[in-house]
Amino acid sequence: MGTKEWIYAGTVEELKQASSKVIKGGIVVLYHEDEVRAIDNRCPHLGFPLHLGSVCNGILTCHWHNARFDICSGGTLDPWADDVPAYDVKIEKDDVWVNSIPKNVGNAEKLKQRLREGLEQNIGIVIAKAVIGLIESEVPTDEIVMIGVKFGTSQGNGWGAGLTILTAMRNVLPKLDTLGQILALYHGLVHVARASSGRAPRHLLGALPSSKASVDRLVEWYRNCIEVRDTQGAEKVLLTAIEQGATPEQLSDMMMISVTDHYYLDGGHTFDFHNKAFEALESLGPSLTKPVLASLVQLLAAPTRSEELHHWQTPVDLVTPIQLAFEKLKQSSTTEHTVQLDEQAFVDQLLSDKANETIEQLTKLLLGGAAPERLAQLICLAAAERIVRFHTQNEFSDWIAVLHTFTFAHAVHERLRRSKEPLLHRALYYGAMAIYHDRFLNVPRARKPEPASSRNFTFEELLDILDRRQQVDEAASWVAGYLAEQRDSQKLLGTLGLCLLREDAEFHSFQLYEAAVAEFDHWDEGCDAFAKQAKETCLLACTRYLAAHAPSARELPHTTKIAWRLFRGERLFEEDAEIINNK
């Protein structure tokens, strides 16, 4: 008999007298109803020693949270507790032997199923354990993200904050270490589960039967349906376009044109959500095209159209000059490279209080051949500058206003990097005017952060600063000093990610961090002084916003920490018991 595979557990008579016995390997051997069973001694929920539990009618109940387990199979009766590993037992004469290898060890497919169950039941600890197990099993992160996207688009009211967070966190995974990646995926998946909790499943409508309509005609139909808020008709047209083989670029342009037919829908969220959905498809592949894109249509049922809001019409009428600009762009079928783009001057114009001049300048640049993608990048930079100069004497809720502008401008930049559709240029005007509307949040302007001196500039120091409330200026000064010493900015991005992920962050903080990371990397394409300053602006905007929203209760990261320690086999209950006994 191989000593490595089988463990001696004593005699049957000894077990009968003791009822339970913990043997080598942390296995509890149970004598119950004249049979011998063996399971892992650690409750898979939170690590309570199961030999201290109670056995009745073949069910062992853990005394810590009352999780119940079948002692034969190890299966749990409670969806929030995982199955406990069970072991084969054999009896030779009167001696009991337990196989050291569990018979129900989970593999990657089982972990994926547990993740689905955690999402369906909205159970955070189950989601955390599944993510950790999948990461440690070296399952590609996109496979984990795909499970969340597939589930989220099949439930509730369609694409929303949860799926946007998950996609944003997928985008920043390369900036994070293993623990950071686990936290990022966990945050995204938990928010997907919360958004879907209690919602009915979504069922797709059908495409039009054997339609021979061209893509241009389908675009026209889709825009008409959205104009009158007919989301059912729009969904059928969209699914028809997909059935007929429209390319991802054609589908993106069709939907984004409709989003830009009206001004700054829902404070920029509608455009941003669409962009994130298309980013998800780019990374995950075309298999989810129908459910992902169909999940966006409901966003256009009743969004706020900003041209109908008073502050877009009074005291300064922005609607009329923008409409006139659109007519000029429409009438000009070609652009000539006749205008030299002064990037700093354009950013200064965006930050001014002269809205009509900004509209005229933007129109002149577009007609003069300036690259729309570059203009979008500069608009995003100006929006980041609003965050850097946001004065903390403003109402706390006003942070959201400058954030919305920045994340919208970032989404526009990402779309224009991928699309040549002229109608999407209208979004440039919406971003520029959102920056104009935010001007009062820079009155007075917060002073540009002075680089901190006499610091070690360890990341622990930055984390300590963000352990205290409202350290906006101190955190920004630390980052400015770190950058002044030409330290590693990529490592700083990773630490800012940890600053985000160790909090119970709300939706907008995830948006902000992902947008800042992406815009920072886009400016890496330039090495001049202007690009260097732009990169610093992105980091300072990110730092100030995160510092303003920290610390929090940190409940979600705590759950992840517990799941991580359980995975590594640490003794949570024993530590708590020692603390209690020592008091």
Residue, then its C-alpha position, 0 to 999 in steps of 0.5 A: m500500500g502506497t504511503k503517499e496516497w493513503i493515510y491511516a486514520g485509526t481503527v473503526e472502534e476508535l472512530k466509533q468512540a470518538s465520532s470524529k477525528v482530524i488526521k494528517g492533511g487537515i481531513v476530518v474522518l466521521y463515524h456516522e450511521d455505522e459508516v465512515r466518511a472523510i471530508d476536508n476539515r475547513c468549511p469552504h465558506l470561511g474556514f471554520p473547523l468542521h470537526l466542531g460542527s454537528v452531524c445529523n441524518g448525513i448532513l454536517t452543519c458548520h457552527w459558524h454560519n450554518a452551512r450544510f454539507d452532505i458528508c458522503s459527497g461533500g456537496t453543500l445545500d447552501p448556494w453561498a457555500d462551496d462544496v467541501p472536498a470529500y475523500d475516499v475511505k477504505i477499511e482493511k480488517d479493522d483499520v481505516w484508510v483515507n485517500s489523500i487526494p480529494k474525489n471532487v476537486g474543482n477544475a476550471e470548468k467547475l470554477k466557471q460554473r461557480l462564477r455563473e452561480g455567484l452572478e445569478q445569486n448575487i453572492g460576492i464571496v462566491i464570485a471572489k473565490a471563483v475569480i481567484g481560482l480561475i486566475e490561479s488556474e491560469v484561465p485567460t482573463d478574457e474568458i472570465v470577463m466573457i462570462g460576466v458580459k454574457f450574463g449581464t447582457s442576458q438580464g435586466n434593462g441592458w447595458g449599464a454601469g456594471l458592464t461598463i465597470l467590468t469592461a473598464m477594469r478589463n482594459v486596465l488589467p495590464k497595469l495591475d499585479t496579480l492581486g490587482q487583477i483579481l480585485a479589478l475583475y471582482h469589482g466588475l463582476v460584483h457590479v454586474a451581479r448587483a445590476s442584474s439582481g432581481r431582474a427578469p431575463r432579456h429575450l432578443l427580438g427577431a430580425l426582419p425576414s429575408s430583408k434585402a435592405s442596404v446598410d445605408r437604408l438600415v442606418e436610416w431606419y435605425r435613426n428614425c426609430i431612435e428619433v421617435r424612441d421606438t426601441q423595439g423597431a430599432e432592435k429589429v433593424l439592428l439585428t437585421a443588420i447583424e444578420q446581413g453581415a454588417t461589419p463591426e465598423q458599420l454597426s458602430d457607426m450606425m449606432m453612434i450616429s444615432v447617439t450623436d443625433h441629439y446633444y450630450l445624451d444623459g450627461g454623456h453616459t449614453f455615448d460612453f456606454h456605447n463605446k465600452a460595449f464596442e470595446a468589449l466586443e473588440s476584445l472578446g470577439p464577435s460571438l456576443t455581438k447580438p446580445v451586447l449591441a441589443s442591450l444598448v438599444q434600451l439606453l435610447a428609450a428616454p435619454t435626456r437630450s441636452e439641447e432641450l435643457h435651459h442651460w444649453q439655450t440660456p443665458v447663452d444660446l449654444v444650440t443655434p451656433i452648433q446647428l449652424a456649424f453642423e450645416k457648414l460641415k455638411q455642405s463642405s464635402t471635402t476638407e483642405h489642410t489649410v489650418q495649422l493646429d496650435e494645440q496649446a492655443f486650442v486647449d486654452q480656447l476650450l477652457s475660456d468662457k467664450a463659447n461661440e468663439t470655441i464653436e467657430q474655432l472648432t469648425k474652422l479646424l475641422l474644415g481646415g483639415a485638422a485630424p478629428e482624432r487629435l481634436a478629441q484628444l485635446i478636448c479630453l486634455a482640457a476636460a482633465e485640466r478642469i479636474v486638476r483645477f477643480h476647487t474643493q470649496n465646490e459642493f462635493s457632488d460637483w466632482i461628478a460634473v467635471l468627471h462626466t465631461f472627461t469620461f465623455a471626451h475620452a469615449v469620443h476620442e476612442r471612437l474617433r480613433r476607430s471611425k472616419e464617420p463625419l457625423l461623429h464629429r458632432a460629439l466634439y462640439y458636445g464635449a467642448m460645450a460641456i467643458y464650457h459649462d464646467r467653467f464655474l467649477n474652476v472659479p476660483r481655480a485650484r492652484k496647480p499642485e506644487p511638487a512635494s519635497s523632502r519625501n521618500f516617494t514610496f508608494e506606501e506613503l501615497l497609500d497612507i495619504l489616501d487613508r485619510r479623508q479629503q487629502v486632495d491637495e496633498a496627494a496631488s502634491w505627492v504625485a507632482g513631486y514623484l513625477a518631478e524626480q522622473r520616477d516610473s509613471q507606469k508603476l504609479l498608474g498601478t499604485l493608483g489602481l490599487c488606490l481605487l480597487r482597495e475602496d468600495a468605489e462607486f461607478h464614476s471612480f472606475q470610469l475616471y481611472e480607466a479613462a486617465v490610464a488610456e489617455f496617459d498611454h495615448w500621450d506616450e506617442g509624443c515626447d515633446a514638452f506639451a505631451k509630457q505636460a499632458k501626461e502629468t495632467c492625466l495623472l493629477a486629475c486621476t489622483r485628485y479625484l481618487a483622493a476626494h473619494a477615499p477612504s471608504a468602508r472597503e467591504l468588497p476588498h475585505t471579501t476578496k482578502i478573505a477569499w484569497r486567504l482561504f485559497r492559500g489555506e490560511r486559518l481564519f477561524e483559529e486566528d479569530a479564536e485566539i484573538i477572542n481567547n486573549k482578550 
